[in-house]
Amino acid sequence: MSIGNRIKERRKELKLTQVKLSEMIGIAQQSLQKIENGTTKNPRNIQALANALECPPEFLQFGIGDSKDINSNVSPGPSIKATAPLISWVQAGAWSEISEIKAYDAERYMCPVNCSDLTFVLKVQGVSMEPKFHEGDLIFVDPEAECIHGSYVVARLDDDNQATFKQLIIESGHKFLKAANPNWPEQLIPINGNCTLVGKVIFTGKSL
């Protein structure tokens, strides 16, 4: 189910019209209509919508938890901790040079787990990490999180101009980048000084 569908269903649960909800959050009815029909895929006023619809923002954006968890003392879903910019894989490969991205320079997504201010978002490309991750999934990458054996990481290979997404394997003091797809031709890439770990994947938002 998409963000728009969750907003529409929750609005109907509360017996709110599009006109009333748009007035509550201070946007035009046409703007709300575009959100609900999927034309606007990443609305910037998620928090205002969540407040008006009496539900957690992470429920609207990711489908985490329950639509009525906002007034509960115990919520199964995590709370939004920060927002992170969506960047390209080429930018991720040169992250140390562009870590000063401003809010207006990139589309931003709310991260529902604790993360550092340097956290950024990438859209999964290709099939090397299927079936665990699919093309279009959003991965939140924190350059300050510790990368350990088994972590899913974004790394920069010296002979490539963009970052890559793999699982970090550490065995007998040796490090490898592993593809999740068992049919991927290059299953293990040895790390022998030719690779820089950019950051650890701390959360995944599934594509819709």
C-alpha positions in Angstrom: 0.0 0.0 0.0 1.3 3.5 -0.9 1.6 6.6 1.2 -1.3 8.1 -0.6 -3.5 5.0 0.1 -2.7 5.0 3.8 -3.5 8.7 4.0 -6.8 8.3 2.2 -7.9 5.3 4.3 -7.0 7.0 7.5 -8.8 10.2 6.4 -11.9 8.1 5.7 -11.6 6.3 9.1 -11.8 9.7 10.7 -14.7 10.8 8.4 -12.7 13.8 7.1 -13.2 15.2 3.6 -10.3 16.2 1.4 -11.3 19.8 1.9 -11.3 19.5 5.7 -8.0 17.7 5.9 -6.3 20.1 3.5 -7.5 23.0 5.6 -6.2 21.3 8.8 -2.7 21.0 7.4 -2.7 24.3 5.4 -2.4 23.0 1.8 -4.7 23.2 -1.2 -7.2 20.4 -1.8 -5.6 19.8 -5.2 -2.3 19.2 -3.4 -3.9 16.6 -1.1 -5.6 15.0 -4.0 -2.2 14.6 -5.7 -0.8 13.0 -2.6 -3.7 10.5 -2.3 -3.7 9.5 -5.9 0.1 8.9 -5.9 1.1 11.8 -8.1 3.1 13.3 -5.2 5.0 10.3 -3.9 7.0 11.9 -1.1 5.0 14.7 0.5 7.0 17.1 2.6 4.2 17.6 5.2 4.1 14.1 6.5 4.3 15.3 10.2 1.4 17.7 9.7 -0.6 15.0 8.0 0.2 12.5 10.8 -0.9 15.1 13.5 -4.2 15.7 11.6 -4.8 12.0 11.0 -3.9 11.1 14.6 -1.3 8.5 13.7 2.5 8.1 13.7 4.3 9.6 10.7 6.2 6.4 10.2 2.8 4.6 9.6 2.0 7.0 6.8 5.4 6.8 5.1 6.5 3.2 5.7 3.4 1.4 7.0 5.2 0.7 10.3 3.1 0.1 13.3 -0.6 0.8 13.5 -2.6 3.9 12.3 -3.9 4.4 15.9 -0.6 4.0 17.7 -0.1 7.8 18.3 -2.2 7.7 21.5 -0.9 4.4 22.8 1.6 4.1 25.6 3.3 1.2 23.9 4.0 1.5 20.1 5.4 -1.4 18.1 6.8 1.0 15.5 9.9 3.2 16.0 9.5 6.9 16.1 11.0 9.3 13.5 14.4 10.4 14.6 15.6 12.6 11.7 15.4 13.3 8.0 18.1 12.3 5.5 18.8 13.5 2.0 18.3 11.2 -1.0 21.5 11.3 -3.1 22.9 9.4 -6.1 25.2 6.5 -6.1 27.9 8.7 -7.7 27.5 11.2 -4.9 27.7 8.4 -2.3 31.0 7.3 -3.8 32.3 10.8 -3.1 30.4 11.3 0.2 33.4 12.8 2.0 33.4 15.6 -0.5 29.6 16.4 -0.3 28.7 15.8 3.3 27.5 19.4 3.6 24.4 18.8 1.5 21.7 21.3 2.4 18.1 20.6 3.0 17.0 22.4 -0.1 19.5 20.5 -2.3 17.9 17.1 -2.0 14.7 15.3 -1.4 14.6 14.2 2.2 13.1 11.1 3.9 12.3 10.6 7.6 14.4 7.9 9.3 12.6 6.0 12.0 15.8 4.8 13.8 18.5 6.6 15.6 21.1 8.0 13.1 23.8 10.6 12.8 23.5 13.9 11.1 25.5 12.5 8.2 23.0 9.8 7.3 21.8 9.8 3.7 19.4 7.8 1.6 20.0 5.7 -1.6 17.6 3.9 -4.0 18.6 0.3 -4.5 19.7 -0.3 -8.1 19.9 -3.6 -9.9 19.4 -7.2 -8.6 22.6 -8.0 -6.9 21.0 -7.8 -3.4 17.8 -9.7 -4.2 15.8 -11.3 -2.7 16.5 -9.3 0.5 16.5 -5.9 -1.2 14.8 -5.0 -4.4 15.3 -2.3 -7.0 13.7 0.9 -5.8 14.0 0.2 -2.1 15.3 3.0 0.0 18.3 2.3 2.2 19.3 4.7 5.0 23.1 4.8 5.3 24.9 6.2 8.4 28.7 6.9 7.9 29.1 7.0 11.6 27.6 3.6 12.4 30.0 0.8 13.1 30.4 -1.7 10.3 30.8 -5.2 11.6 30.7 -8.8 10.2 27.3 -9.3 8.6 26.5 -5.5 8.2 25.0 -4.3 5.0 27.2 -1.5 3.8 27.8 1.0 1.1 31.3 1.0 -0.1 33.5 2.8 -2.6 35.9 0.8 -4.8 38.9 2.7 -5.9 38.5 1.7 -9.6 34.8 2.8 -9.8 33.2 6.2 -9.9 30.3 5.3 -7.7 29.4 3.4 -4.5 28.2 -0.2 -4.3 25.8 -1.9 -1.9 26.9 -5.3 -0.4 27.1 -7.3 2.8 30.3 -7.1 4.8 31.9 -10.4 5.5 34.9 -10.7 7.9 36.6 -14.1 8.3 40.0 -14.9 9.7 41.0 -11.2 9.5 40.0 -10.9 5.8 37.2 -8.7 4.6 34.9 -9.2 1.6 31.9 -7.6 0.1 29.2 -10.2 -0.6 26.2 -10.1 -3.0 22.9 -11.3 -1.5 21.7 -12.7 -4.8 22.9 -16.3 -5.0 22.9 -16.0 -8.8 25.0 -12.9 -9.0 28.3 -13.7 -10.9 30.6 -12.0 -8.5 29.6 -13.3 -5.1 32.6 -12.1 -3.1 34.8 -9.0 -3.7 38.0 -9.1 -1.6 38.7 -5.9 0.3 42.5 -5.4 0.2 43.1 -1.7 0.4 41.1 -1.0 -2.7 37.9 -0.2 -0.9 36.5 2.4 1.5 33.4 1.7 3.6 31.2 4.7 3.2 28.6 3.7 5.8 26.3 1.1 7.3 22.7 0.5 6.2 20.7 1.2 9.3 17.1 1.0 7.9 15.3 0.0 4.7 12.1 1.4 3.4 10.5 -1.1 0.9 9.5 0.1 -2.5 5.8 0.2 -3.2 
